[in-house]
Amino acid sequence: MSYKSILAAMLLLAPVCAQAQDLTLEQRVERMEAESAIRRALIEYGAFLDSRDFAAYADLFAADGVWVGGFGTFTGPAAIRQMLIDNLGAPEPGFVNKSNFHMLTNPLIEVDGDRARVTSKYMFWTRSTEDRPTPSLAGRYVDEFVRVNGEWKIARRTTWGEIPFRDPNVPPAPGAGPPAPPPSLSALQARLQRAEDQLAIQRVITDYSKFIDAQDYDAYAALFAKDGVWQNGATVRRGKDEIKAMLTGLFGTPPPGFVNRESYHLVSNMEVNVDGDHATARSRHLLVMRGPDGSPIPELAGFYEDEFIREDGRWKILRRVDNPVMPTSEEWLKEITARRAQQ
């Protein structure tokens, strides 16, 4: 590395290092916790909207929270909930959404005391006539969050349509709320542990897709606990050996130097709940494959429901349930059987 490159790297790192040194342990934990809580609210927004849980959706907003979008401007949880009922209809009991979902990505969070400025992107997917996930709308959220009684709430959300474009014409945001009292050192350490656990579990969820795309079956199976279970419908595999054998049976043994240029998995909307040495998680997945003309084609969308356990100091998958949605597991099995018959 040249002298100029080293100097440039030092200049880039200097502000970050200085900023970290200026923050106390409490401030560092608070910043991580704030970002984690806000990220969760972003994911829950899409989850509640997709499940038509309008009460939980509206509760993400502050008492004077504002929603601005294509339906107009609405203030307060009651008005926001009614807006959803008026425009989307009240869901029937036991509603399960099998026709569309939101994919939420690219959150950028700037925390300033008890307020935060956030931008994120979203993609709205619907079921096509061929039972395939089809992108229908791409956009971004511009948010202001406020901490109310220790809980982060949406003070203002503006939803912008990018493709197709919609401009909701946003007014400025309100002022900040009062600061929270400082916690004890032991409470800070517990909060830091919880934040680190959440990040570690999110890494496992991401590594899962990474290893299956690379057909690294050993690394994939190693993500599971000793008694780990993989399940899809009536298909259940127990333990690392059965899980690895399942992959070998499906895809065969990859040749040396294998590079997958035919498909990849996207994972998003991760929700992680940690309780000591046990955790639960839910995330969405999308399988993208190379089409006949070489272009990427979305083939399969679904969601994972996971249980995690801390085993030998590391987070492992105790049970993963893979739930295909578009197409369903039955529809996908029929298609795979038909494809194999043509080969």
N, C-alpha and C positions, 0 to 999 in steps of 0.2 A: 504494500500500500504506500502511495506517495505521501510526502509531507503535507501537501495541500489537502489530500483526502482525509488524513488524520486530523488536521486542523478543522476541516469542515465538520467532521463527526463530533469533535469536542465542542464546537460552537452550537451544534444542534442539541447536544445533550446537556449543556450547561444550564439553560433555563429550567429544564425538567428536574435536574438534580437539585438546583437551588430551591425550586418550589417544594420538592419533597422534604428538604431539610427544614424549611420554614414551617411545615405543618406538624402539629403534635400528633401523637398516636390516636387521640380521640378524634381529631379532625380527619385523619386518614381513614379511620373506620367509618365515620359518619359519611364521608364522601362515597366510599364503596357501597355502604348500605343504601344511601340515597339512590345511587345509580341502579342498584339491584332491584330496589322497590319500584322504581319508575319503569324499568324494563319489564317487570312482572305486570304492572298495570297496562303497559302497551299490549302485551300478549293476551291478558285477560279481556281487554277491550274486544279483540277479534274473536276470542273464544265465546264470550257471552253473546256477541252479536250473531255468530254462526249458530249457536244453540237456542237463539231467541229468548235468552234469559234477560228480558228487558229491565227487570228490577235490579239485578246485579250490575248490568251495564250502566244504568243511570247512577248507581251508588258509587261508581268510579269518579264521579264529578263532585266538586265542592258544592256547598249549599247554594252559592251564587255562581256555580260553574256555567260556562257558556259553550254551546255546540253551534258551529257555523258550517254550513255545507249546502248541498244542492236542494235540501228541503226548506232552507231558510235559517233563521237564528232563533235559538231556544235557550232560556236561562233557567237553571235549577233542575235537580233530578226529576221532579214530577213532570215538568214540561217536556224534558228530554225523553222520558219514558213514554209519554203520551204521543210524542212525535213518531216514535218507532211503531207504536200500535196503529196509529192512523195511516202510516205509509207502508208498513210491512204486514200488518194484521196480527192479531193475537194468536200465538201458537196453540195447537191442540194439546191436551195432556199426553205426556210421553213422547213429545215431538223429538225426532232424530233427523238432523239435516243431512240428506244424501244428495243434494242437488248443487250446493255451492259452498265455498269456504274462502276465507281471507288468509293470505300469506303476508306476514309482517317482517320487515327486515331493515337493515341499515340505520339503527337508532344512533343518534348523536345527542349526547346529554351534557348540558352545562349547568352545574348546580351552583347556586349563589345563596347561601344561607338557607332560608326556608322557602325559597322559590327556585325554579329550574326552567330552563328553556330547552325544548326538545324538538328535533325533527326526525322523522322516520318515513320509510316508504312502505307502500302496500300494493299487493296484486290481488284482484278479485277473480276467482276461478269459478266457472260453472260447468255443469255436466253437459257434454255434447250429445247429439243424437246417437253417436257411436259409443256412448258411455266412457268418454275420455275427458280428463280435466282440460278445460279450454280457457285461456286468459281472456277476460272480458273488459277489465278496467285496471289501469295502472295509475297510481297517484302518490301523494305524500301528505303526511300530517304535520302541521305546525302547532306545537302545543306549548302551553304554559302550565306548570304544575305548582302547587302550593302545599306546604306541610301543615296539616290541620290536626291538632291534638296528637302529634307524632305520626300521623299517617299521610302519605302523599296522595293528593287528589288532583284531578284535572281542573285547573282554573279556567282554561280556555282551550278548546280544540277547534282547529280549522282544517277541514279536509279539502285538499286541492286535487282536482283531476288533472293528470298529465297527459294521458292517452286514453280517451279524448280529453282535451283540455277544458277545465272549468275554473273560473276565478271567483272565489267567494267574497272577495273584497273585505279584508279583515281590518277592524278598528284596533287601537292600541290596548294593551293589557292593564289590569288594575295593579295596585301596589302590594308590597310584601306584608307578611304576617309576623307575629312575635316569635322570638327564638325559643327553642326548647331548653330546659335545664340540662347541665352536663351530667353524663352518667358516670358510674364508678369504673375503675380500671378493670375489675373482674367482669363487669357487664360488657365492657368494650372487647375484652378478649373472647367472650362467648359470641358476641356479634361478629367479630372477625372470623372465628371458626366457622360460623354458619355461612358467611359469605364465601369463604374459601371452599367449603363443601359444595355449595351450589355451583361454583365455577368448575370444580373437579368433575361433577356429574354431567354438566353440560359438555365438558371435553370428552367424556366417555360416549355420550350420545353422538357427537360429531365423529369420533374415531370409529364408531360402529360402521357408519357409511363409508368412511375412508378405507377401512380394511376390506369391506365386502366389494367395493369397486376395484381395489387392487388385487382381489382374490388371495389375500393373505389370511388363510384360514386359521393358522396358528394364532396370530394376533387377534383375529376376530373372536375365536373361542376363548382366548385368555381374558376377554372383557367380562366373561360370566363367572359367577361364584362357583365353588366346588359343586354345589347342588343347584346350579343355575338352570332355568327352564326357558326354552323358546317355544312360543305357541302361535299358531295361525289357524283359527277355526278349530277343527278336530285334530289337526296335526300338532303333536307335542314331542319335543326332543328334550331329554334331561341329561345334564352333565356335558362337559366340554367335548368328550369323545363323540357322543351322539350328534352334537351340534356341528362339529367339524365334518363328520361323516355325511351329514345332510348336505352341506355345501359341496363336498366332493361329488356326491351323487347328482346334484343339480347341475354343476358347472364343469365337472371334470378337474383334473390336476393341471394347473397353469404351467406353460412351458417356462424354462429359465429366461429371465429378463422380460417377463410378461408386462405389457403396458395396455391398459384398457382404454380403447378409443371408440367403444361401441355404446357405452352406457355410463350413467353416474346417478347418484342419489343426492337430492337436496333435503336437508332437514331444517325445520324452522319452528317458530312458535313454542319454544321450550318453556315448560312450566315445571319447576322443581320445588318440592316440599321436603325439607330435612327435619327429622325428628331423632336427634341423637345419632345412633349408628345405623338408622334405617331411614329410607327416603322413598318417596314416590315421584314419578315424573310422567309428563305427557308431552308429546311433540308430534308435529306433522312431517310426513315424508312425501317426496315426489320423485318418481323414477323417470329419467329422461333417456331416450335411446336414439341412436342414429337412424334416420329415415332412409328410404331407398335412394334419395338424391343427396344424402350426406347431411341434411339439416337436422337439428335436434327436434325430437317429437316427444311431448309428455305422454307417458304410457300408463302410469299407475299412480294414484294418489290415495293416501290413507293416513292413519295415525298410530303411534306407538303408545301403549300404556305400560309403564315400567315400575318395578320395585327394585330398589337398590339396597345393598348391605355393605357396611364397612368390614372388609375381610383382610386380615393381616395389614391393617393400616391403610388400605386402598379401597376405593369405591368400586364395587362389582355389581353386575346385573344379577339379581336374584330371580326375577321373572320378567320376561318381555312378551307382551301380547301385541302382535302385529294385526291391525285391523284395516284391511283394504276397503276403500270407499268407492272409488271410481277407477275401474270397475270393481264390483264386489269380488270376494274370493271365489264364489261359484262361477261368475262371469269370466274371471281371469283364468280359472282352471279350464273352462271350455275352450277358450282361445288358445291357450298353450297346447292343449291336446290336439286341436285342429292344426296348429303350426307344425307340431311334431309329425303328424300324419302326412303332411305335405313334403317333409324332408326325405 
